[in-house]
Protein backbone atom coordinates (compact mmCIF):
# COMPACT_ATOMS: atom_id res chain seq x y z
CA UNK A 1 0.00 0.00 0.00
CA UNK A 2 2.82 2.37 0.87
CA UNK A 3 4.52 1.50 -2.42
CA UNK A 4 1.31 2.38 -4.25
CA UNK A 5 1.28 5.75 -2.51
CA UNK A 6 4.87 6.41 -3.50
CA UNK A 7 4.06 5.35 -7.10
CA UNK A 8 1.12 7.79 -7.19
CA UNK A 9 3.34 10.58 -5.88
CA UNK A 10 5.96 9.86 -8.55
CA UNK A 11 3.30 10.07 -11.27
CA UNK A 12 2.32 13.60 -10.23
CA UNK A 13 -0.71 12.60 -8.19
CA UNK A 14 0.71 13.84 -4.91
CA UNK A 15 -2.62 14.32 -3.16
CA UNK A 16 -3.78 10.78 -3.81
CA UNK A 17 -0.35 9.47 -2.85
CA UNK A 18 -0.53 11.20 0.53
CA UNK A 19 -4.05 9.87 1.13
CA UNK A 20 -3.02 6.29 0.28
CA UNK A 21 0.08 6.51 2.52
CA UNK A 22 -1.99 7.96 5.38
CA UNK A 23 -4.58 5.19 5.15
CA UNK A 24 -1.92 2.51 4.95
CA UNK A 25 -0.08 3.87 8.03
CA UNK A 26 -3.17 4.36 10.21
CA UNK A 27 -3.49 0.67 11.30
CA UNK A 28 0.18 0.65 12.25
CA UNK A 29 -0.22 3.84 14.30
CA UNK A 30 -3.40 2.59 15.99
CA UNK A 31 -1.61 -0.59 17.02
CA UNK A 32 0.71 1.44 19.25
CA UNK A 33 -1.93 3.95 20.38
CA UNK A 34 -5.30 2.43 21.17
CA UNK A 35 -8.18 4.50 19.82
CA UNK A 36 -10.14 4.28 23.08
CA UNK A 37 -7.21 5.69 25.03
CA UNK A 38 -6.83 8.46 22.45
CA UNK A 39 -10.53 9.32 22.75
CA UNK A 40 -10.31 9.25 26.56
CA UNK A 41 -7.34 11.66 26.40
CA UNK A 42 -9.36 13.89 24.09
CA UNK A 43 -12.25 13.99 26.57
CA UNK A 44 -9.86 14.60 29.48
CA UNK A 45 -8.43 17.55 27.58
CA UNK A 46 -11.96 18.96 27.35
CA UNK A 47 -12.43 18.31 31.13
CA UNK A 48 -15.23 15.82 30.43
CA UNK A 49 -14.39 13.08 32.93
CA UNK A 50 -17.65 11.19 32.46
CA UNK A 51 -17.13 10.66 28.73
CA UNK A 52 -13.46 9.80 29.31
CA UNK A 53 -14.53 7.09 31.76
CA UNK A 54 -17.12 5.95 29.23
CA UNK A 55 -14.45 5.46 26.54
CA UNK A 56 -12.27 3.55 29.00
CA UNK A 57 -15.12 1.12 29.74
CA UNK A 58 -14.78 -0.21 26.19
CA UNK A 59 -11.46 -1.73 27.22
CA UNK A 60 -12.63 -4.89 28.97
CA UNK A 61 -9.33 -6.77 29.30
CA UNK A 62 -6.46 -4.33 29.05
CA UNK A 63 -3.81 -7.04 28.82
CA UNK A 64 -5.29 -8.52 25.67
CA UNK A 65 -6.53 -5.30 24.04
CA UNK A 66 -3.58 -2.98 24.65
CA UNK A 67 0.10 -2.97 23.84
CA UNK A 68 2.37 -3.25 26.92
CA UNK A 69 3.45 0.36 26.56
CA UNK A 70 -0.20 1.44 27.07
CA UNK A 71 -0.89 -0.42 30.33
CA UNK A 72 0.41 2.48 32.40
CA UNK A 73 -1.69 5.08 30.59
CA UNK A 74 -4.80 2.95 30.94
CA UNK A 75 -4.42 2.88 34.73
CA UNK A 76 -3.40 6.54 34.76
CA UNK A 77 -6.56 7.59 32.91
CA UNK A 78 -8.73 5.40 35.13
CA UNK A 79 -7.20 7.04 38.18
CA UNK A 80 -7.77 10.53 36.85
CA UNK A 81 -11.41 9.82 36.01
CA UNK A 82 -12.04 8.36 39.48
CA UNK A 83 -10.20 11.15 41.34
CA UNK A 84 -13.28 13.34 41.77
CA UNK A 85 -15.82 10.78 42.99
CA UNK A 86 -13.69 8.04 44.61
CA UNK A 87 -10.36 9.45 45.86
CA UNK A 88 -9.60 6.28 47.84
CA UNK A 89 -9.47 4.20 44.64
CA UNK A 90 -6.94 6.48 42.96
CA UNK A 91 -3.79 5.46 44.86
CA UNK A 92 -3.58 1.81 43.67
CA UNK A 93 -4.33 2.82 40.08
CA UNK A 94 -1.62 5.49 40.06
CA UNK A 95 0.87 3.09 41.63
CA UNK A 96 0.10 0.58 38.89
CA UNK A 97 0.49 3.31 36.27
CA UNK A 98 3.93 4.21 37.60
CA UNK A 99 4.83 0.53 37.84
CA UNK A 100 3.94 -0.12 34.20
CA UNK A 101 5.56 3.14 33.14
CA UNK A 102 4.47 6.52 31.86
CA UNK A 103 6.44 8.12 29.04
CA UNK A 104 5.98 11.79 29.80
CA UNK A 105 7.56 13.45 32.84
CA UNK A 106 4.50 15.55 33.59
CA UNK A 107 2.31 12.41 33.60
CA UNK A 108 4.66 10.79 36.12
CA UNK A 109 4.55 14.01 38.17
CA UNK A 110 0.74 14.01 38.16
CA UNK A 111 0.59 10.36 39.20
CA UNK A 112 3.10 10.98 42.00
CA UNK A 113 1.11 14.02 43.13
CA UNK A 114 -2.08 11.95 43.31
CA UNK A 115 -0.32 9.28 45.36
CA UNK A 116 1.01 12.02 47.67
CA UNK A 117 -2.54 13.38 48.11
CA UNK A 118 -3.76 9.90 49.03
CA UNK A 119 -0.90 9.44 51.51
CA UNK A 120 -1.64 12.82 53.07
CA UNK A 121 -5.33 12.02 53.42
CA UNK A 122 -4.41 8.79 55.22
CA UNK A 123 -2.07 10.64 57.59
CA UNK A 124 1.26 9.42 56.17
CA UNK A 125 3.02 12.79 56.17
CA UNK A 126 6.60 11.55 55.71
CA UNK A 127 5.63 9.54 52.63
CA UNK A 128 3.60 12.47 51.29
CA UNK A 129 6.57 14.82 51.76
CA UNK A 130 8.90 12.44 49.90
CA UNK A 131 6.38 12.03 47.05
CA UNK A 132 5.85 15.80 46.78
CA UNK A 133 9.60 16.32 46.40
CA UNK A 134 9.67 13.70 43.66
CA UNK A 135 6.69 15.33 41.93
CA UNK A 136 8.44 18.71 42.11
CA UNK A 137 11.57 17.18 40.58
CA UNK A 138 9.56 15.60 37.75
CA UNK A 139 7.60 18.80 37.05
CA UNK A 140 10.36 20.63 35.23
CA UNK A 141 7.96 22.95 33.36
CA UNK A 142 6.21 24.12 36.55
CA UNK A 143 2.73 23.12 35.39
CA UNK A 144 1.82 21.72 38.81
CA UNK A 145 3.65 24.22 41.01
CA UNK A 146 0.41 25.56 42.50
CA UNK A 147 -0.88 22.10 43.41
CA UNK A 148 2.46 21.13 44.94
CA UNK A 149 2.56 24.35 46.97
CA UNK A 150 -1.00 23.78 48.18
CA UNK A 151 -0.14 20.21 49.23
CA UNK A 152 2.96 21.43 51.09
CA UNK A 153 0.79 23.96 52.93
CA UNK A 154 -1.54 21.14 53.92
CA UNK A 155 1.45 19.21 55.24
CA UNK A 156 2.26 22.09 57.60
CA UNK A 157 -1.23 22.11 59.10
CA UNK A 158 -1.62 20.07 62.30
CA UNK A 159 -3.60 16.91 61.85
CA UNK A 160 -6.54 16.20 64.11
CA UNK A 161 -5.65 13.07 66.00
CA UNK A 162 -8.24 10.74 67.42
CA UNK A 163 -7.16 11.52 70.97
CA UNK A 164 -7.71 15.27 70.61
CA UNK A 165 -11.13 16.37 71.78
CA UNK A 166 -12.92 19.60 72.39
CA UNK A 167 -12.01 20.72 75.95
CA UNK A 168 -15.53 22.07 76.46
CA UNK A 169 -16.94 18.59 75.99
CA UNK A 170 -15.29 17.32 79.20
CA UNK A 171 -17.96 18.75 81.46
CA UNK A 172 -20.89 17.68 79.37
CA UNK A 173 -23.61 15.99 81.34
CA UNK A 174 -25.57 12.92 80.48
CA UNK A 175 -28.81 14.70 79.60
CA UNK A 176 -27.69 17.81 77.73
N, C-alpha and C positions, 0 to 999 in steps of 0.2 A: 504494500500500500504506500509506504514511504517512497519507494522507487517510482511508483506511478506519479506521485506528487512532484518529485524532482523532474521526471520526464515532462510533465505538464509545464513546469516552470521554465524548462529549457526550450520548449516550443512556444514561448511568448504568451502562455496563459498563466500568468503569475498568480492571479486571484484564485483560480481553480486549484492551482498547485498548493497554495497556502491552506485552502479549505480541506483538501484531501490529506495533507500532512497533519493538520490539526485533528481531524477525525480519526486518523490512524494512531495518533499519540495519546488521545484521551483515555482509552482503556488502560494504557500503561501508567498514566498519571493517576488514574483512579484506583489502581491497585495499591499504590503507596499512600494515598490519601483517601480514606473512605468517604463517600459522599454524605453519609449521615453525620459524620463528625464535622465535615465542612459546613453543612447546613446548621448544625448546632452552634458552631463558632460564629456563623453569620447572625444567628438569632441572639447570641450573647453580645455581639457587637452592638446590636440594636437594643440591648437591655431587656429583651423579652425572654425571661428565664423559663416561663411555662412552655413556650414553643421549643426552646432548646432542649428541655427535658423530654418533650414529646418526640423530637427527632432521635434522641438517644434511646428511647424505648424500642425503636426498630432494631436495635442491636441486641439480639436475644442472648447469644453466646459469643462474647467478645473474643474468645480464644480461637474460635473457628472462623469468625467473620472478619477479623482485623489482622493486619500485619503486626508483627511483634513490636515494631517501632511506634505503633499507635495505642498500645495497651495503656501507657502512662497518660496519654491525652484523654482517653476514654474515662478513666477514673478521675482525672482532673476536672473534666467537664461535669461529671456527675456530682463531684464535690461542690463545684461552684453553683450548680442549680439547686442543690439541697441546702446551701449555706443560709438562706433566708428563713426557711420553714423549720428545718431540723439541724441545728448547729451541732448537736452531739454526734450525728452521723458523718460529719465532714472529716474529722481527724483520721479515721482509718482509710478513707478514700484518698486523701491527700498523701498519706504515708505510702499507700500502694502506688500512687502516681509517681512519687519521688523514687520509689524502689524500681519501678519499670523504666523510669527515665523520661525527662522532659528536655526537649532540645533547646528551648529558648531560656535565657537567664531570667527574664522577667516572669516567666511562668513558674520557674523553680522558686523565685522570690515570693510569688503570690501563694504558692502551695506551702512554703515554709511559714509565711505570715499567718495563714489559716491554722496551721498546726500550733503555732505560738498562741493564737487566740483561744484555741481549745484548751491548751495547757494552762493558760491564765484563768480561764473560767473554772477549771477543776482545782485551782489553787496551787499549781506547780510553778512557782515563780522563778526558780532557778532555771528550769528547763525553758520556760518562756523567754527569759532574758537571753539565754544562749541562742535560741531560735531567732529572736529578733535581731541579734548581732549578725547571724548568718544571712537573714533576709536583707539587712542593710548592705552587707557585702555583695550580695547578688544583684541588688537593685542599683546598678551603676548609672542608670539614666535619671534616677531620682523620681520615678513615676509614683512610687509608694511611700515617699518621705513623710507625707502627712499622716498616713495610717500607722507607720512605724512610730512616729512621734506620739500619736494618740495612745498607742499601746504602751509605750514607755511611761507615759503619764499615768496610765492605769496601774502599772507596776509599782509606782511610787505610793499609790493610795493604800492605806491600811486595809487589810481584809477583815471582814467581820467573822470572827471565830465562833464556834458553837458555844464556847464557854462564856462569851461576853453577853451580858444581858443589860437591860435597861435598869439603872439603879433605883428608879422610882417604883419598879415592879416588886421590890423586896418586901414592902410593907403592905402589899395588896391583900385584902381579906378574902375570905372564902365566898362571900355573898355579893361583892361589888367589884 
